[in-house]
Amino acid sequence: MAECDPALIEETRRNWPFLRDRRIDAYEPILKRYLGK
C-alpha cells in the first residue's frame, strides 16, 4: 500500500494535461516501428 495525496494528484493532472489527454491508440505506429510488427 502507498499513501496518495489526492490534492497533489489533482494538481499534477491539471498541470500536465498531456497525461490526461493522451490517446493510447496513437502509440500503435510507434510500437510497430520498434517491435518490428
Secondary structure as GFF3:
##gff-version 3
##sequence-region A 1 37
A	DSSP	alpha_helix	6	15	.	.	.	ID=ss1
A	DSSP	alpha_helix	17	20	.	.	.	ID=ss2
A	DSSP	three_ten_helix	24	27	.	.	.	ID=ss3
A	DSSP	alpha_helix	28	35	.	.	.	ID=ss4
###
